[in-house]
Amino acid sequence: MRHYRILIVFICLAVPVGAAVYKLGVLRPRSAQVLWKRPEAHVALKIDGMDCVMCAAGLQNNLRAIPGVRRADVSFQDKQAVVDYDPALVDASRFEKHIADSGFKVVPQPPSRP
């Protein structure tokens, strides 16, 4: 009976201490701590040739499958793709090539003025 009491006391102390240590980041893997600090780039591309919502959904899934893409949203209504990505892993020109390979055309955007 005494061993059970010791075990219960140990568990009651170990769980809050372990949670506090994890929350402080001591036990988290190093990659999880650094991942959110990586630089993120954003690109919006106007797309021509989408005929339906399913075209947009398929293109969105294809863009999300590219390594380095964090978020990809393709809107049939707005005729555009918005992609957030890690520039260290993927180049923005790859998105235009991927969209063209999927059968759509990227409409060139006029340069924005500062």
N, C-alpha and C positions, 0 to 999 in steps of 0.2 A: 504494500500500500504506500509505503514511503517513497518508493521509486516513481510511482505515478505522480505524486505531489511535486517531486523535483522536476519531472518532465513537464508538467503543466506550468510550473513557474518559469522554466527555461523557455518554453514556447511563448508565454505571455510577454516575456522580456525580449526575446529574439525577433519577433515579428515587428514591433514598432521600431526597434533599433535598425533592423534591416531595411524597413521602408524609408526611414530617415536617411540612411546612408545612400540608398538608391536615388532618392530625390535630390541629394546633393551632387550626384553624378559620379560618385566614387566607383560604383560597380558597373556603370554603363560602358559599353564598348566604345572605343575611341572614335570609330567611324561614325557612330550615331551622334556623338557630340559635335563633330566637325561638319557633318553633312548639311545642316541647315545654314551654316555660315558661308557656304560656297556662293560665289557670285551667280546671279541669275540674270539672263537677258530676256527680252520680250520683243516679239515681232508680230505684226498684224499684216496679213496678206489678203488682198482682194482676189477673189477667185471667180472665173467665168466658166460656164459650162455645166454647172450643177442643175439637174432637172428636177430633183425631188429631195425629200428629207432623208431618204435612205442613202442617197449619194453622199450627203453631208456626214451622216453617221458612219458610213464605211471609210470615208477619208479621215474622219476624226480618229477612228480606231487605228488606222494605218499610221497616222502621225504619232499617236501615243506609243506605238510599238518601237519607235526609233530610240535607241539608247541615248540617254542624255536629256530627253524630253520630260519635263516635270508636269506640264499641263498643256493640253491641246483642246481647244473648243472650236468647232466648225459650225457656223450658222448658215443655214440655207436661206433664211430670210434676209440676212445682211450680206450674204454672198462673200463671207470672209472667214479666214482662219486666224485664230489668236493662239500663239504658241509661247509658252515660258520654257526656257531650256537652260542647260548649263553650257556656257560657251567653251569650257575646257574639254567637253566631251563631243560636241556636235557643232557644225558650222551652219549658219542660217541659210546658206546657198543650197544645202542639202534638202531643205523643206521645199524650195521651189522645184528642184529636180524631182523630188518624190511626188509632188502634186502633179507635175507634168507627166510623169510615168503612170499616174493613176488615171490619166485621160482628161485632166482639167487644165485650164490656162490661168496663170498668175498674171493679173492686170498690173502693169507698172504704176507705181504711185509717184506723184510729183514730189520733189524734195520739200521737206517742211522748212519753214523759215524760223530762225531763232527769235 
